[in-house]
């Protein structure tokens, strides 16, 4: 059979038409005839033009997934930020106390900024970029190409940071489990692979150098921030020590009592740790009665185990060793070094244990008080 419709070129001959009366006018319409197969192909093409593809009507786009994952990460870090601001403990379904130890450790802060705050910004940025790319709606000055590059750079930095944090978790918190850390790492890696999948091999080759630079800068920045964390001695670092009260067995001399009262009156503070042998030696030099007069701050009141965060009062005072005295704004760290030497640019000095003992008869720390 043939299928005919209007259009195309006209019929060139009408000689086969029957003769008609003289005054009858004949109108000839141009038609084009197609075979049945051509007609079916034409109908099929028409259906393809009018029927949307399944991928455009069902499921999320990759950038929609990025927006959703970024939203989940934003909620998680918002919760952790709230806990940080309110000084509350996190609910840890997996890991228990070890989870809290990780979240409250010194590694949860980068250059003085809590990690949850940084995470809120990063996940929020990814969520917004994912929404803009999914809707193909961008602010002035940003097109889709720039949006894709910013999303890839952001997810690369987050994945690099997560990899570094997993390394810290496995080396510095051996045996500890942090469900929030693992969840954040999973989200970051997912964002990276989804955003990377939207780039062709040629595009990846063009931006590979930039991505490696971003990852290197993130790792270098974290390493620099954490380099200031002073590790404890290996014997203490591996220990799990419950808190205990140290017993002072010596008696106080009249001068020790007078000195302790003077130190208390001028607001001097002694920062120490219950397991610190030098702290105990200094207390023994003062004697049991005089020690009660001192403003002593315990930096690990809940005991110590690997990853335990130092007390806030000690953290705020930037304590770097024990025992540390802060007298009229000056810092003095009593250690086991024999020769006196300056510490950093903070106007403090190291005093040896022997020097402290030699000063005991005339009053320990008396020289410090009179030199201020």
C-alpha positions in Angstrom: 0.0 0.0 0.0 1.0 3.6 -0.4 0.4 6.5 2.0 -0.2 9.9 0.5 -0.3 13.4 2.0 -0.2 17.0 0.9 3.2 18.5 0.2 6.2 17.8 -2.0 6.1 18.1 -5.8 2.9 18.1 -7.8 1.7 15.3 -10.2 3.3 16.0 -13.6 0.5 14.4 -15.7 -3.3 14.1 -15.5 -3.8 12.2 -18.7 -5.1 9.2 -16.9 -8.0 11.1 -15.4 -11.4 10.6 -17.0 -12.7 13.4 -19.3 -14.9 15.9 -17.6 -17.6 18.3 -18.8 -16.3 21.4 -20.6 -16.9 24.0 -17.9 -15.8 21.9 -15.0 -12.7 23.3 -13.2 -10.3 20.7 -11.8 -8.0 21.5 -8.9 -4.9 19.4 -8.5 -3.2 19.3 -5.1 0.5 18.3 -4.8 0.9 15.1 -3.0 3.8 12.8 -2.1 3.4 9.0 -1.7 5.4 6.9 0.7 5.7 3.3 1.2 4.2 1.6 4.3 7.7 1.2 5.8 8.6 4.8 5.3 5.3 5.8 6.9 6.0 3.7 10.0 9.5 5.2 10.3 8.1 8.7 10.1 5.5 7.9 12.8 8.3 6.4 15.0 10.5 9.5 14.6 7.5 11.7 15.6 7.0 9.6 18.7 10.6 10.0 19.7 10.3 13.8 19.4 7.2 14.0 21.5 7.9 11.3 24.1 10.5 12.3 26.8 13.2 9.8 27.6 12.9 7.7 30.8 16.1 9.2 32.2 14.6 12.7 32.0 11.5 11.8 33.9 12.7 9.5 36.6 15.4 9.6 39.3 17.8 12.3 40.4 20.5 13.8 38.3 24.1 13.3 39.5 24.1 16.9 40.7 20.8 16.3 42.5 22.6 13.5 44.4 25.4 16.0 45.2 22.8 18.4 46.6 21.2 15.7 48.7 24.5 14.3 50.1 25.7 17.8 50.8 22.5 18.5 52.7 23.0 15.3 54.9 26.5 16.4 55.6 25.3 19.9 56.5 22.8 18.5 59.0 25.5 16.3 60.6 28.0 19.1 61.0 25.3 21.5 62.2 24.5 19.0 65.0 28.2 18.7 65.9 28.6 22.5 65.8 25.7 22.9 68.3 27.4 20.4 70.6 30.6 22.3 70.3 28.9 25.7 71.1 27.0 24.2 74.1 29.9 22.1 75.3 27.7 19.0 75.2 28.6 15.4 74.6 27.6 13.8 71.3 25.3 10.8 71.1 27.6 8.0 69.8 25.6 4.9 68.7 28.9 3.2 67.8 32.1 3.7 69.6 30.7 5.0 72.9 33.2 7.0 74.9 35.9 6.6 72.3 33.7 8.5 69.9 33.5 11.5 72.3 37.3 11.3 72.9 37.9 11.8 69.2 35.3 14.6 68.7 36.7 16.5 71.8 40.4 15.9 71.0 42.8 18.6 69.9 42.5 17.2 66.3 38.9 18.4 66.2 40.2 22.0 65.8 42.1 23.4 62.8 43.9 26.7 63.3 41.6 27.5 66.2 38.4 26.8 64.2 36.4 23.7 65.2 36.1 21.2 62.4 32.3 21.1 62.5 32.2 24.8 61.5 34.4 24.1 58.5 32.3 21.1 57.6 29.1 23.2 57.7 30.6 25.6 55.2 31.9 22.9 52.9 28.8 20.8 52.9 26.6 23.9 52.5 28.6 25.0 49.5 28.4 21.6 47.8 24.6 21.4 48.4 24.0 24.9 46.9 26.2 24.1 43.9 24.5 20.8 43.4 21.1 22.5 43.3 22.2 25.2 40.9 23.7 22.6 38.5 20.7 20.4 38.7 18.4 23.3 37.8 20.9 24.9 35.4 20.3 28.2 37.1 23.3 30.2 38.1 24.0 33.7 39.5 25.4 36.4 37.3 29.1 35.7 36.5 29.0 31.9 37.0 28.1 29.5 34.2 27.7 25.8 34.3 31.4 25.2 33.4 32.6 27.2 36.4 30.0 25.6 38.6 31.2 22.1 37.7 34.8 23.1 38.4 34.0 24.6 41.8 32.1 21.5 42.8 34.9 19.2 41.7 37.5 21.4 43.6 35.3 21.5 46.7 34.7 17.7 46.7 38.4 17.1 46.1 39.4 19.1 49.1 36.8 17.4 51.3 38.0 13.9 50.2 41.6 14.8 50.8 40.8 16.1 54.3 38.7 13.0 55.1 41.6 10.7 54.0 43.9 12.6 56.3 41.5 12.4 59.2 41.1 8.6 58.7 44.9 8.4 58.9 44.9 10.4 62.2 42.1 8.2 63.5 44.0 5.0 62.7 47.4 6.2 64.1 46.6 8.5 67.0 43.3 6.9 68.2 44.1 3.2 67.8 41.1 1.1 68.7 38.7 4.1 68.9 35.6 4.3 66.7 34.0 7.5 65.6 30.7 7.0 63.7 30.4 10.7 62.8 34.0 10.7 61.4 33.3 7.6 59.3 30.0 9.0 58.1 31.6 12.3 57.0 34.3 10.4 55.2 31.7 8.3 53.3 29.8 11.4 52.3 33.0 13.2 51.2 34.2 10.3 49.0 30.8 9.9 47.5 30.7 13.6 46.5 34.1 13.4 45.0 33.4 10.3 42.8 30.0 11.6 41.7 31.3 15.0 40.7 34.3 13.4 39.0 32.1 11.0 37.0 30.5 14.0 35.2 33.9 14.9 33.6 35.2 13.2 30.4 38.6 11.7 30.3 39.9 14.7 28.3 38.5 17.1 30.9 40.0 15.2 33.8 43.4 15.3 32.2 43.2 19.1 31.9 42.3 19.6 35.6 44.3 16.8 37.1 47.2 19.1 38.1 44.9 21.5 39.8 43.1 18.8 41.8 46.5 17.4 43.0 47.5 20.9 44.1 44.3 21.3 46.0 44.7 18.0 47.8 48.3 18.8 48.6 47.4 22.2 50.0 44.7 20.6 52.2 47.1 18.0 53.6 49.8 20.6 54.2 47.5 22.9 56.0 46.2 20.2 58.3 49.7 19.0 59.0 50.8 22.5 59.9 47.9 23.0 62.2 48.4 19.7 64.0 52.2 20.1 64.3 51.6 22.4 67.2 50.0 19.6 69.2 52.5 18.5 71.8 52.5 14.7 72.0 52.9 13.2 75.5 55.6 10.8 76.4 55.2 7.3 74.9 54.7 5.7 78.3 51.8 8.0 79.0 50.5 8.2 75.4 49.7 4.5 75.4 48.3 4.4 78.9 44.7 4.3 80.1 44.9 6.1 83.5 41.9 6.7 85.7 42.1 9.9 87.7 43.6 9.6 91.2 44.4 12.1 94.0 48.1 12.5 94.7 49.1 12.3 98.4 51.4 15.0 99.8 53.4 13.4 102.6 55.7 16.3 103.5 55.0 19.1 106.0 55.1 22.7 105.1 57.6 25.1 106.5 56.5 28.6 107.7 58.2 30.1 104.6 56.4 27.7 102.3 53.1 28.6 103.8 53.9 32.3 103.4 54.9 31.9 99.8 51.9 29.8 98.9 49.6 32.5 100.4 51.5 35.2 98.4 51.1 33.2 95.2 47.4 32.8 95.9 47.0 36.5 96.6 48.5 37.6 93.3 46.4 35.1 91.3 49.3 32.8 90.3 48.2 29.4 89.0 49.9 26.1 88.8 48.7 23.8 85.9 49.5 20.1 86.2 48.4 16.6 85.6 47.7 13.9 88.2 50.3 11.5 86.5 53.0 14.2 86.3 56.0 13.3 88.5 57.4 16.8 88.4 54.1 18.2 89.6 54.1 15.9 92.6 57.7 16.9 93.4 56.8 20.5 93.5 53.8 19.8 95.7 56.0 17.9 98.0 58.4 20.8 98.2 55.5 23.1 99.3 54.2 20.5 101.8 50.6 19.3 102.4 49.5 22.5 104.2 50.9 25.0 101.7 49.5 23.0 98.7 46.0 23.7 99.9 46.7 27.4 99.5 47.8 27.2 95.8 45.5 27.8 92.8 46.1 24.4 91.3 44.4 23.5 88.0 44.2 19.8 87.0 44.4 19.5 83.3 43.0 15.9 83.1 40.3 15.8 85.8 38.5 12.8 84.2 41.6 10.6 83.8 43.7 10.1 80.7 43.8 7.8 77.8 44.8 8.2 74.2 42.9 11.0 72.5 41.6 12.6 75.7 41.2 16.3 75.4 43.0 18.6 77.9 40.7 20.6 80.2 39.4 23.8 78.8 41.1 26.0 81.4 44.4 24.4 80.4 43.7 24.7 76.7 42.7 28.4 77.0 46.0 29.0 78.9 47.9 27.2 76.0 49.6 24.8 78.4 52.4 22.9 76.7 54.0 21.0 79.6 53.7 20.2 83.3 53.9 21.7 85.7 53.4 25.2 84.3 53.1 28.3 86.5 51.4 31.5 85.2 52.3 34.4 87.4 51.3 37.9 86.5 50.9 37.0 82.9 54.3 35.2 82.6 54.7 31.5 82.0 57.2 29.3 83.8 57.6 25.6 83.0 59.5 23.5 85.5 61.1 20.6 83.7 64.0 18.2 84.0 66.6 20.3 82.1 69.7 21.4 84.0 70.4 24.7 82.3 67.9 27.5 82.1 66.8 28.5 78.6 63.9 30.6 77.1 60.8 28.9 75.8 59.3 30.3 72.6 58.5 34.1 72.6 56.4 33.9 75.8 58.8 35.2 78.4 59.0 31.9 80.2 62.0 29.9 81.4 62.8 26.3 82.1 63.9 25.5 85.6 65.5 22.2 86.4 64.3 19.9 89.1 67.7 20.4 90.9 67.4 24.2 90.7 63.9 24.0 92.2 65.2 21.8 95.0 68.1 24.3 95.7 65.5 27.0 96.0 63.5 25.0 98.5 65.2 26.3 101.6 64.7 29.9 100.5 61.4 29.4 98.9 60.6 27.7 95.6 59.6 30.2 92.8 60.6 33.1 95.1 63.0 34.4 92.3 60.1 34.3 89.8 57.8 36.3 92.0 60.4 39.0 92.8 61.6 39.3 89.1 58.1 40.3 87.8 
